[in-house]
């Protein structure tokens, strides 16, 4: 990644919410770490998933490069509105590009082809190139198969030609990745991870939720469904606006733990649940880096769970030090942007040790809500209606108690709610595919807890 001068990096702040008191013999320390970046220069607003922030469509900002990958397989022509919607959406995305941003458009089938500018390079956004790109989009037509790994690898090659801090891609697909093996897609995602971020969208209802969310998860972007092709332009504009609001890329959450302590998990819990535990990269003695992608003006919450050695009553220890870092470039050492401390204090005051921090309780519930939705939908597909009713009932109960109105609304399209507080539901006999897929795709979206003052 490129170097950043102090002026281009937003100010990062870290707040730690936890109950630091442990009962005698207890070894598990939980904390919610809130990371906020402000003053990056775009005046953006928080967005969804890993792509918050929104910037103006013109004017200066950090160097950025964007590649839009548009599915042009045969199924995009059925109905014709799908291809038309994709062309209009891509044109709207091009219009949202800031002057000076490098960009390209790729048509994806069983092979990947550059639509604009061509020649294995990126164009620089200005009035003329935006107009030329939109002209080139008119020639897009549907035909051929689907091999997403070829699209991602071409996007990766194009983005690698840009020496800019922010490298971002957008992927639109309407079908299953049928013309290659799952291993091909996994390998491409592994090769692209850490080099650029990617938002993925499924249009219509013939695509695979697992495939689209896998792309967004691996490449630290957002995933969503756009059931109606007519809504694609608005979605693409918002997505590109968020990308234009990014100020700094390659930021890692660095967690240091003392001798004898071990990390159980590190999860992003707002604005969406994303388990980062398996993505740790060693960063020196007893420290590990967890990738967080690109940041604009936004705030995210992380749940950290650490196992510490049990110590006598009255003792206290630093259970973890959490830092936001820009990893070292060739030029020197990593830059620490902000840090917070997670503590453990052993006490025989049972009231103190039994209290659960409201932040930790809230996000433990949000993670359980996401799991309950997924398990309920899996059981429903497998024909196990009793398990589906139980899990989706629990999901309704959790959505109700935590105030997650968006997930509650999506659940109400799949179940009839008899008693939300008790979690009593009946499975609906008829559910549209779009409602089913929307619930599955958005099940990891969380609501934030109202902050308590320290």
N, C-alpha and C positions, 0 to 999 in steps of 0.2 A: 504494500500500500504506500501511497505517497506521504511525504512529510506534511505536517500541518503547522502553520504558524499559529501563535497564540490567538491571533485575531479571528481565525476561521473556526476555531474549536468552541462549541458552546460551553457554558459553565455547567458542570455536573455537580449534583448534590446527592448525598446518600443519607437516608434516614433508616434506622433500625427499630423495629417494633418487636418486643418479645417479653415474656415473663422469664426473668433470669434466675428465679428461685427454683431450686430442685430439691426434692425430698432426699433424705439419706439413701445412698445406694443408686439413685436415679442416674441414667447416663445419656438420655436423649435431650438435646437442646434444639428448639425450633425458633426460627426468627423469620419475620417478613422484612425484606430489604427493599425499600422504595428508592428507585433511581429516577432523578429528574434532570433533564437538560433544558437550559433556558438561554435566551440571548444569543442564539446562533446567527441572528442577522436576518432571518426570513419572517419572523413574526408569525410562525406557523401555529397550528393547533394540533392537539393530540389526535392521532388517527387510530385505526383498528389494527389488531394483530401486530406484526413486527414492523409495520409501515406507517407510523404516525407522522404528523407534521404536514403542513401545507404551505406552499410558498407561492409567490406571485408568478404569473406566467412569463413575465419579461424581467429584464434587469439582472444585475450582477448576483452571483452566488458562487458557491464552491464549484470547482470543475466537476462535471458529471457526464456520464455516457449511458445511453439507454438503447436497448434492442427490444423491439416488439415482435413476438413470434405469433403468427396467425395460422391457425389450422385451416388448410385448404384441401383436406381430404374429401373424397366423394360425398360423404354424408353431410358436409356443410352446404350442399346444394339442395338438401331435403329438409324443410321447405326452403325455397329461394330466399325467404326473409332472413335466414341465418347468415348466409354469406353477405347479404346486403347490410345486415346489422354489424357484422365483423368489419366490413370496409368502413362504415360510418364511424364505428368506435375507434378504429385505428387512426382515422383522419382527425377525430376529436382529440386523441392522445397526442398526435403530432402538433396540433394547434396549441396544446398546453405546454409544449417544450419551451424552456427559456432560451433566449438568444445565446449562442455560444455553446450550448450543450451538444455533444456528439451523439449521433443517433443512426439507427438503421432499422429496416423492416425486413423480416424473414417470413417467407411462405413455407409452412410445414406440411409435408405429406409423408410418404415412406422415405423421402429424402428431404433435405432442407435447401432452400434456394433464396438467395438475396433478391428482394424485390426492389429495394432502394438503399443506398445509392449504387451498389454493385461493386465488383472488383475487389472484394475482400477488405473493404475499408468502411469507415464511418463518415457520414456527412456532418457538417456543422450547422446547427439550426439558425436560420434567419428567414426573412420573409420569402426569399427566392427558393431555398431548399425545402421549406415547409410546403410551399405550393407545388414544387416538383414531386415531392413524396406523395402528396394527395393525388396528383395526376397518375402516378405509377400504381396507386392502389386500385384505380378503376379497372385495371387489367386483371385483378385477382379473380380466379374462378376455381370452382370445386372439381376435384378429380384426383384419384390416387388413394394410397393407404395412409397409415399413421405409424410413425416411428419417432417418438418424442426425443429419444437420445440424440438423434441427428440434429434436431432443432437446437437442443441445449449446447451441443458441442460447437455448432456454427456460431451461436450467440457468444459462447466463451471465447472463440478465436477472434471475433470482431471486437469484443470488449477489451481483450488483451492488448489491442493496438492503441488503446487510450491510456495516457499517463495522467489519470485523474483520480481523486479520492473516492468518488461515488460511482460505482458501476452497478447498473440495475437492469433487470429484464422483466418483461411482462409476457406471460404465455396464455394463449386462449385455445381451448380444445373443446370439441363437441362429442368426442367418441372415445372408445377404448384403444389402448396402445397395442393394437393387434399385430402389427407387422415387425415385431422384434420380441425378444425374450425379456421377462422381468429383470434378468441379470444385466441386459444391455442398458436399461434405464438406470438401475442401481449404480452401475459403473460410471455412467455419464454424470450422475448426481455427485458421486464421490470425487470425480475429476473437477467438477465446477464449484463444489463447496469451498467457501473461503475466498473465491475469486470474484463472485458477484452475487447480489441478492435477486430474488425472483418472486413476483406475485403471480399466482396461477388462478385462472378462472375456467369453470366448466359452463358451457352454454347449452341450454336444453336439458334433457334428462337421459341421454344415452351414454354418458361418460361414467367413469369409475371414480367414486369419491376417494378411495384409497390412493389411486394414482395421482390425482390432482393435489391432495393434501400432502402426499409424500414429496412432491416437487417443492411446495412452499415450505415444508418443514426443513428439508435438507438445505434449502437456499435462503432460509431465514426471512421469508416473505409471508404474505397473507394468501389464504385460499378462500374462495367463495363460489357460490352458484349464481348464475344469471339465467333463470329459467326462461325468461322472455327475451329473445334477441333484441327487441325494441329498447330494452333498458341498458344495453351494452355501452352505448356512448356515454351516458351519465356515469356508469361505473368506471370506464376507462379514464374519463376526465378526472374523477376523484383520485384514482390510483396514481395517475401521472402527477397530479398536483402534490400528492403526498411524497412521491419520489423527488420532486423538485424542491421540497422542503428539507431534504436531508442535508446535514452539514458535515458529518464526520462518519467514516466507515471503519470497520475492523475493530470496533470497541469490544473488549473482553471483560467479563466479570471474573476477577482473579480472587480466589479464595485460599487463604493460608490457614492451616490448622496446626496446633502444637503437637509435639511428640505424643503418641498414644491416642490421638483423636483420629476419627475417620469420618468422611462425608458419606451420609446415607443417600441424600439426593439434593439436587439443585434444580428447581423448576421455575420457569416464568409462570406467574399465575394471573397477571393482568397486563394487557387487555385480553389475553387468551392464555389457556394452559398449554405449556410446551415444556416437555421434560428435557433438560439439558445434561442430565447426569452422565450419559454415555458419551458426551461430546468433549469431555475434559482433555486438555492438552497440558502436559507437565510444564510448569513455569518456575523451575528452581526447587530447592529443598522444601518439601511439605506444602507446596503451592500448586494450584492448577488453574488454567484459564478456560472459561466457558464462553462460547461465542454469542454475541448479542446483535451482530449486524450493524446496520446504519441507524443513525439518530438525527432527528431534527429537534424541534421544540416539543417535547413530550415527556411522559412519565410512565414508568412500568414498575411492576411489583414482582419480586422473586421470593420463593419460599426455600429457605436453606435449613436442612436437618443434619445435625452433626452428632456423632456418638463420641462421648468423652469418657475418660477413665473415672470411675466413681471415686469420690474423695470425701474426707471427713466433714461433718457439720462445722460450719464456720469458715471453711476454706472457700476461696473463689479463684476462678481462672479465666483467661481469655480463651473462649472456645473457638473463635474464628475471627480473622480480619478480612473484610470484604472490600476490594478496591475495584474501581473502574479504571482500566488502563488502555492506552494505545500501545500495542506490542512494539518491541524494538524494531527499528528499521535498520538498514545497513549502516546508517549514520551514527547509531548510538543506543542508549538504553531506553527502556519502556518509559512512557510518560504516565504518571499516576494522575488521574483527573479528579478523583474524589475517593474517600474511604469511610467505612463505618466499622464498629466493633460489636461482636456478639459475645456476651459474657455468660458465665455460669457461676451461681452462688449456692452452696449447699446449706440448707436450713432445716431446723426441726419445727418450724412454724408451719403447720399443715395448711392453714388458710392461705399463706403466701405461696406455698409450692403447688397447691391444688388449682389455683386460678389459671385459667387459660386466657392468653392474650387475645383480645377481640379480633385483631388482624389475622392471627394464626388460625383462630376458629373459623373465621369467615372464608379464608382461602382454602382451608382443608375441606370445607363444605363445597366450594366451587369446583375443586378437583374431583370430589366424589360425584357431584352433579354430572360433570362431563363423562365420567366413567359409567354412571348409571344409564345415561342416554345411550351410549355406545353399546353396552351390554344388552340393554332392552331391545334396541333395534336389531342386534345380531340374533337374539333369541326369537324375535318376531319373524325374521327371515328364515330361521331354522325350523319354524313351526311350533316352537315351544311357547305356547300362549300364556301358560301360567307364569313362567319365568319373565316373559316380556311384560306382563301386567304388573308383576311385583317390582321389577327394575324401573319401569316407566312411572309407576306410582311413586316410588322413592324419589325419582327425578322431579316430579311435579311438587312433592313436598319440599325438597331442597330449594327449588326455584322460588317457591312461595315464601319460604322462611328467610331467604337471603335477598329477596327483592329483585331477582333476575327476571324482569318482566319480558325481555325479548325471548329467552329460552322458554318461559312459561307459555308464551303465545305460540311458539313453534310446536311445543308439546301438545297444545290443545287442538292442533290439526290432525294429530295421530291418535289421541285418546280423548274420551269423554271424561271430564273431571267431575267426579261425584263430590269429593271433599278434598280440597287442595291441602288443607292443614294436616289432615290425617294421611294424605297420599293415596286416597281411594279413587281408582280410575277403572274405566272399561275401555278395552281396545276398540277403536272404530272399525267397522266392517269394511268400509271403503276408504282408502287413503290415496291421494294422487301421488304419483312418483315424484313430482316436483316438491311436494310438502315433505315427503320422506327424506329426500336427498338434502333439502334445505336444513332440516333438523340435524342430520348426520354431519353435514359440512360445518355448521355453525355451533355444534355442541360444545366446542372448547372455548367459546367466547364467554368472558366472565364480566360481572359487575364489580366495581370497586367498593370497598368498605368506606363508610364515612370516617375520615381520619380523626383519631383521638389526639388531643394535645398531650405531649409528654408531661 
